[in-house]
Amino acid sequence: MAYENIKFSKPHFTFANGYFYMFDDTADVLFAYTQDGTVAFSYPLLTPLARTITSAEYDGFYFWTLETPSTYDVTIKKWQIENNYCRLIKQLDFIDNAANRYVSTAFTLEHYITTFNTTISGGADYVDLTKYNDKVESGNKLTLGPNSEGYYEDVTVTGTISGTTSGLTFFTEYTYQAGDPICFNKNLWLFSDWQGPVNDGALYKINPDNGEVRERYDDNEYKDVDSCTFAYVTAANHIGPLDVLFYVKLNTLKFMNPNDLSFYTTMTIDNLQANMTSIIPVVDLVIKDNTVYRLQIRTMYFESNYAWSTYNYSVSPIRRYLDSFVLDAYPAVLPANGYNTSQTRGAIKDQYGLVLPHKPVYCYDDDDYGYMQNTISYTDPDGVARNYYKAGIEERVVTITAVATQYD
């Protein structure tokens, strides 16, 4: 089928170390794929899967998965690749009760990836982070390494936090060089179609270490969310470099602040069918290199629908690009006197719904006698490029064409 790429048989994926990953519950294997669907590596699971995984995440060291064992329950698992196998580290079960029902295919890890700011020897009682020390709290678990010899360890911050240093009340086991990786998780985020026993939608904030529900935010906004992820992005330059909780709602990608659940911005994505109204579900999300990879079972190219037999990705750039261009002229009717003029206005917006200033717009007409005043005009601070057509001397319908491109 046209436009297939990774050809996943399961409705989830994540990205790590240059490859897309999928847990296969039929073969009980974690597969690593290149972007064209070629299997690069495979890691047999030491714990077989009994249920289909609906979402997967990678936190910089560990893999995490979401399963839906029954109508109102979900299971989140933590995995690690070790000695060419994938072993289960932890299982968190969320069971239907009087206060909560879990109906979800969308979860993510609020995770932060940094490095050692200084070299420490084995037996150190502190960890010095390059950045994100302001995110670290006493009780947080940090994954240190791997170091140059492949060793790593999980430590819990239990001491004083000052500047870039997080104190420990015990000693590290290995030596780490400045620049060796450190990663840690703050929260698990789970979108649910149920607010308690009422079908209204909820967002759960969960302790990733023990599965304790820290907060539940009830709002219909969190209902019918099929995919989400957490990522650091730099290309949305109107909001600055940020760590963002992303989720898809209908045909909009939302950039959420995990601290207060406000929105940094929202972005339109092209997950519509050819009728421009029916939504193509996005079953999982990956964001890498400031590009959104949307896992779908169908897509639309060149105004035609394509139904795939496997799950594949469609992409959406996070960098600002021309998304809509509207042209009008006033007045629309002129006397054919070779004198009167009509003003043309070309309004340009990006995928965030923001105007794009300083964009060149090229204008043409098909009149042998009338003409556009300028071949090129530029959008003003309101995103509007203005030009003028001077009337010809023949009574006829004149077609005015304006062209703007992604690359100037």
N, C-alpha and C positions, 0 to 999 in steps of 0.2 A: 504494500500500500504506500502511496506517495507520502513523502515528508516524514517518515518514521526515522527515529534516531537511536535511542538507547534500548527500545523494545523490551520494557520490563513486563513481566507476567503478573506482578503483584502491585497493589495500589499505594506504594510508598517508595520514597528514596531519601537519601541524604548524601552529603558530600564530605570527603575527608582525604587529605594528602594527595590531591590530584585526581581522585576517582569518585564516581557515583557508586553508592552501595545499596544493595537490596537483600533483605532477609527472605529466603525461599522456604516457606513452610512445607512444601511438598518434598524437597530434597533435604531439608534441615541443614542448609548451608547459607553462609553469608557470602554474597558475591560482590566483587569489586569490578566495575565496568569502566571502560573508556567512554568518551562522549558519543562514539558511533555504535555502541552496543557490544563491543568486543569484551569478553571476559578476560580481565587481567589477572585476577587472583580469586581463590575460593577458600573459605575457612569453614570446615565442618563444625556444626554446633554441638557442644558437649551435652546440652540439654535440648531434647527434641521439642519442636513447636507443635502444639495441638490446635492452634487457632491462627487465623489470618492476621497479619500485622497491618494496621491501617495508617500508621505514621511512624517515621524514624527520625532521629536527631543524633548529632555528634557534638560533643561538648569540648573538643580539643584533645581528648584522650579516650573517653568511653563512648560507646554507642548506647542509645536509649530507644525503646520501642513502645508502641501503644497497641494493645489488643482489646477487643470487645467480646468477652466470653458469653455475655447474655444481654438481654434487652436493656437493663439498667445498671450494669456493672462494667468496669474497665480495669485493665491490668497494665501497669507500666513496669518495664524491665530494663535493667542496666547490664551491659555486656562489655567484654574486653577481648581483644585479639591477643593471644599469647601462645607462643610455640606453634604457630600456624593453625591454631584452633580458635574458636570463639566460645568463651565460657560465660555462663550466667553469673553475675556478681550479686544482683539484688532483684527482688520482686516486690512491687507495691500493689496491693489489691484494694480497689475502691468498690465497696459493696453497697447496693441499694439499702436504704434504711428510711426511717420515718421522716428524716430531715433532708435527705439528699438522694437524687437519682442521677446516675451518670450516663448520659447518652452523648458519645463523643467519638470523633475521628481526628481531632485536632489537638495537639499538645506540643509544647516546646520547652527547652531549657533556657532560662536566663543565665547565660554563661559568659565568662570573661577570660580572655587569653592574654597573658603578658609574659614577661621574662624576668630572670634574675638581674637585678640592677648591679650587684657586685658578686664576686666569687665567694662561696662559703665552703668550708671544709666539713667533712663528716664530723658529727658531734656539735654542730652549731645549734644555738637555742633561739634563733631568729631567722626570718626570711625577709629579704630585701627586694621588693617588687619595683619594676620599672614604672608601671602605672597601675591604676585601679586600686591602690591602697585605700582610697576613700570608700571603696565598695566593701572592703573587708571588715567583718565584725567578729568579735570573740565568739567562738563556736563554729565558724565557717571551716569547711574542709578544703585544703589546697592539695592539688596533685602536682608534685614537684618532678620535673624531668619529662622524658628520659634525659639522662646526661650523656656524655660522649661514649660511655661504655654500655649504654642501654638500660641503666638502672633508674628506677623511679620509686616514689613512695607517696602515700597519702598522709598528710599531717593535719591536725586540727589546731587552729589558732586559739590559744588559751591565755596568752599574755598580753602585754601592753601593745597598743597600736599607736605608733608615733611617726610622723613624716612618711617615709616610704617603707618603714620597718614594721613587721608584724612579729610579736614575740611568741615564743613557745615555752611551755613549762616542762619540756623534754628535749631530747637531742635528735637532730637529723641523723640518718643512717649513712648517707652518701655525700660525696663532694659534688658541687655543682659550679659551673663556670658562669660568669656574667654572659647573658644571652641565652642560657638554657631555658626551656619553656616552663611556665607555671600556668595552670588553669584552675578555675573554681566555678561552682554553680551557686547562684543565689536562691532561685526559685524554680519550681516546675509550674507551668501555666497550662491549664486545661479548659478548653471551651466545651460547654455542655448545652444541649437543647432543653435542659430542665433546670428550673429554679426550684430546688427542693422538690416537692411533689406536684408543682404547678409547671405546666409546659410553657415557660416564658423565656428561658435562656439564662445562663450563668457563666461567669469566669472564675475558676478556682486558682488560688495562689497556694502552692503546696511546698512544704519542706522536702527537698530532694533526698535528704538523708534518711528520714523515717516515715515519710508519707503523711505527716500531720497536715491537715488543712489549716493554713494560717488565716486566710480570708476567703469569703465567697462574695462576689459582686453580682448582684441580680439585675439583669437588664436584657430587654429583648434584642439589644445590639449584639449580644453574644450568642444568639440563636442562629442556627443554619450556617455555622462557620465550619467548613470542611478542611481547611488547611491553615497552618501558621508556621512561623519559625522565628528565630532570634538571630540577629546579625549586626555586625559593625559595618556601616556604610559611610562613604565619603563623597560620592558623586552627586547626591542631592544637595547641591551647594547653596540652595536657598535656605536650608535649615542647618547646614554645617555638618562636620563629622559626628556621628552619633551611634550609640548602641540602641537598637530599636527592636521592639516586639512587633512583628509583622503578622497580619492576617488578611485573608480575602473575604470580602462580603459582597456577594453578587459579582459585579464587574469592577470592583474597586479594591485596590491594595491599600490597607491602612497602616500608617506608621504610628505606633502607639508608644508613649512614654511609660515604661514599666513602673516608674516611681509614683505617678499619680493618675495613670490611665487616660491622660489627655492625649490628643493627637498632634504630632509634629506637623503632619501633612497627610494628604491622601492622593492616590495616583490612579488614573483610569488604566485598566488593562484590557487587552483585546481578546477576551474569552467569550465573545458573542458568536452565535451561529449566523449564517448568511442572512436570515430574516432580520438581524440586528436587534432582536428582542429576547430570544431564547438564550439562557445562560449555559455555557459549557462548564461543568463543575471542575474546579481545581482540587485534586485529591491530596496533593502534597506540594510543599514549597522548598526550594533551595535558593539561597542567595550567595553568589560568589563573584568576585571581581566586579562588584557593583552592577551585576546583572541578575534579574529574577528568572529562575527556571521553574516553570509551572508544569507539574505532572498532570496529564489529561488523557482521557480515552478517545477523544475526538478533538478536532481543531477546524479552523476555517482559514483557507488561503485563497487569495484572488477571488473573493466573493463566492467560493464554493465550500461546502461542508465536506470534511473527510472523517469517516468513522474508522478508527484503528482497531485492529485485533489485539494489540498490546498497548501498554501505557508508554507514552512518549512525552518529551518536554516541548513546550513553546517558551519563547524568551520575551522578556520585557526589559529594556534598559532602564536603569535608575537615573542615569544622566538626563538632563532636560532635553527634550526634542520636540520638534513641531508636530502637534497632534491634531489641530483643527485650523482651518483657514476659511474664512467667510468673506465673500466679495459682494459689495453692492455699489450702486451708482445713483446719484441724485443731482438733478432730476433724471428720470429714466427715459424721458421723451424730449427731444430737442427739435427745433425747426431746422430744416436743411439749408441754412443760410451762410455756412462757412464762418460763423462768428460766435454763436453761443457755446457755452462749455458746460460739462457735467463733471461733478467731482466723484471720483471712485475712491472707495475705502476698502482696504484689505485688512481684516482683523485676524491676528495670529495668536494662538494660545498653545501651551505645552500640555503634557499628560497630567500635570497637577492642576490644570485649570488656570494657570498663571499666564499673564501676557508675556510675550517675547519681544523686547525692544531691540532696535538696531539690526533687524533682519532685513536683508535686501529682497525686494519684490520686483520682478520683471513684468512689464506690462506691454501687451500687444493688441492691435485692432486689425480688422479685416476691411477697413474703409480705404478706398484709393485716394480720397480727398481729405477726409477728416484724419486726425492723428492724436496720439497720446502726447501730452506735453513733455513727459520724461520717459525714457526707456526703463529707468530704474528709480525706485524710491525706497526709503527705509522706514521701518516702523518706529513710531515715536515712543515715549515712555509708557503710553497706554496700549502699546502693541498694535497700533493702527498705521498702515502705510497709505498716504494720501497722494492722489495723482489727478490729472485733469485730461478729459477728452474734449477736443475742439470739433464742433460739428462739421460734417462734409456738406456737399451741395446736392447730393442725390437722396431722394426719399427712399429709405430702405432700413432693414433691421441690421444693426451693426453689432458684431460680436466682439466683446472685450475680454481678453484672456490675461489673467495674472498668474505668475508662477513663483513659488517660494520652495526652497529645497532644505533638506536637513543639513547639508554641508554648504557653506557659503563660499 
